[in-house]
Amino acid sequence: MIAQMFNHYLTAKLVIAVNEVGLFQLFESNKVITPADLIEQYDFDLVGARDLLRFLASQRVLTRGPKGYQLDEAFKEEYEQNFGMLSWLLEGYGNVVAQSHPILTGEQRYGVDIVRNAKKMASATAQISAKNTDSFMFKLLDSLSFDHAIDIGCGSGMRLLQLAQHYPHVTMSGIDISEDCCELARENIHRHGIEKQINIVCSSAEDWSDNITETRAEHGRNLILCFAMFHDLLNIPGCAEQMLASIRQNYPKGTYFVIQDQMCAPEVRVTNQDWVEGFTFVHRLMGQSLYPLSTYQTTLEQAGFAVRETVSTSIPENYLILAELV
Ligand SMILES: C[S@@+](CC[C@H](N)C(=O)[O-])C[C@H]1O[C@@H](n2cnc3c(N)ncnc32)[C@H](O)[C@@H]1O
């Protein structure tokens, strides 16, 4: 088991590094790569290039043929589907996990002594969603009619971009408490040249109603999204309730509210081989719990929202909830 960890750890670190420099793109279209290609395009030295390719082949990231190396088919499929998970853990939360010991002994505190890499975390979350939850989201949203969409905790802004492409007549607002994430979202939106359709407001979910005129359709129906962050609010006593009360005060009946989030695992689980235990532990390092689906349903209903539909996504214990202000 330790030998496996040794190799898995090194492979994971190298996959992140290789991805960062764009090396995986070199392997696209089943191209055969040799050490000479790495030397030419990435300035590697000969021994380094040869040993990197050789190690990645030993771990089945690559396959080695008579003319050089190709991306392993099984790895390629996994990489396309799940790279966001690895990036979330190693790039978003790498320094938090590395400090597990002082955090668990209380010597250091998340948010005070140690913080995550907000931009990397937000980009990785967007990648995870794109592969695992967005198709469920579009299926749900396509059945609704709305004129303005507000994404609370918009992170990288990638969801807003996708929504803007899918619903070109809908105006949109993104709200995020993190300056870094707002900057990243604005950069992503600027890159696509659709600033007119989407505005980003740096504010907390609890009191974004100060900016309410920028984030509400004057005529027509509003759709409010809260993706991969409702648990952040549930972890601060009264915070989710405060946000829902503010929505109730400022938005008309009929406003849609859609949550997507990672819930906790049931006490007894058949498997521990998926992501859920890891998600739970990393959140624990941040002093956070994950909650069962029933907590979401009760919180919404007590705040005057009717839960219309609950959909499970392709990540275990990850759900979409469609609610409506009544
Ligand atoms: C895990 S990320 C999810 C990003 C995006 N919703 C997605 O699904 O890709 C959570 C985001 O919520 C933001 N956030 C956390 N607490 C918040 C709060 N109280 N008010 C506004 N944004 C918050 C974080 O800054 C972060 O960008």
The ligand as a Tripos MOL2 file, in Angstrom:
@<TRIPOS>MOLECULE
LIG
   27    29     1     0     0
SMALL
NO_CHARGES

@<TRIPOS>ATOM
      1 C1        -16.8820   26.0190   -4.3080 C.3       1 LIG1
      2 S1        -16.9830   27.5970   -5.0090 S.3       1 LIG1
      3 C2        -18.2700   27.3780   -6.2010 C.3       1 LIG1
      4 C3        -18.1830   28.3400   -7.3440 C.3       1 LIG1
      5 C4        -19.3130   28.2160   -8.3710 C.3       1 LIG1
      6 N1        -20.6110   28.4230   -7.7650 N.3       1 LIG1
      7 C5        -19.2760   26.8870   -9.0690 C.2       1 LIG1
      8 O1        -20.1650   26.0590   -8.8370 O.co2     1 LIG1
      9 O2        -18.3690   26.6530   -9.8850 O.co2     1 LIG1
     10 C6        -17.8320   28.5390   -3.7580 C.3       1 LIG1
     11 C7        -17.8460   30.0110   -4.0630 C.3       1 LIG1
     12 O3        -18.7150   30.6550   -3.1300 O.3       1 LIG1
     13 C8        -18.1090   31.8540   -2.6830 C.3       1 LIG1
     14 N2        -18.6750   32.1630   -1.3480 N.ar      1 LIG1
     15 C9        -18.4980   31.4830   -0.1960 C.ar      1 LIG1
     16 N3        -19.1970   32.0510    0.8080 N.ar      1 LIG1
     17 C10       -19.8380   33.1240    0.2720 C.ar      1 LIG1
     18 C11       -20.7150   34.1190    0.7960 C.ar      1 LIG1
     19 N4        -21.0700   34.1180    2.0730 N.pl3     1 LIG1
     20 N5        -21.1800   35.0660   -0.0390 N.ar      1 LIG1
     21 C12       -20.8280   35.0760   -1.3600 C.ar      1 LIG1
     22 N6        -19.9940   34.1690   -1.9040 N.ar      1 LIG1
     23 C13       -19.5080   33.1940   -1.1090 C.ar      1 LIG1
     24 C14       -16.6210   31.5370   -2.6730 C.3       1 LIG1
     25 O4        -15.8330   32.7060   -2.7360 O.3       1 LIG1
     26 C15       -16.4870   30.6560   -3.9080 C.3       1 LIG1
     27 O5        -16.1970   31.3970   -5.0600 O.3       1 LIG1
@<TRIPOS>BOND
     1     1     2 1
     2     2     3 1
     3     2    10 1
     4     3     4 1
     5     4     5 1
     6     5     6 1
     7     5     7 1
     8     7     8 2
     9     7     9 1
    10    10    11 1
    11    11    12 1
    12    11    26 1
    13    12    13 1
    14    13    14 1
    15    13    24 1
    16    14    15 ar
    17    14    23 ar
    18    15    16 ar
    19    16    17 ar
    20    17    18 ar
    21    17    23 ar
    22    18    19 1
    23    18    20 ar
    24    20    21 ar
    25    21    22 ar
    26    22    23 ar
    27    24    25 1
    28    24    26 1
    29    26    27 1
@<TRIPOS>SUBSTRUCTURE
     1 LIG1         1 GROUP 0 **** ****
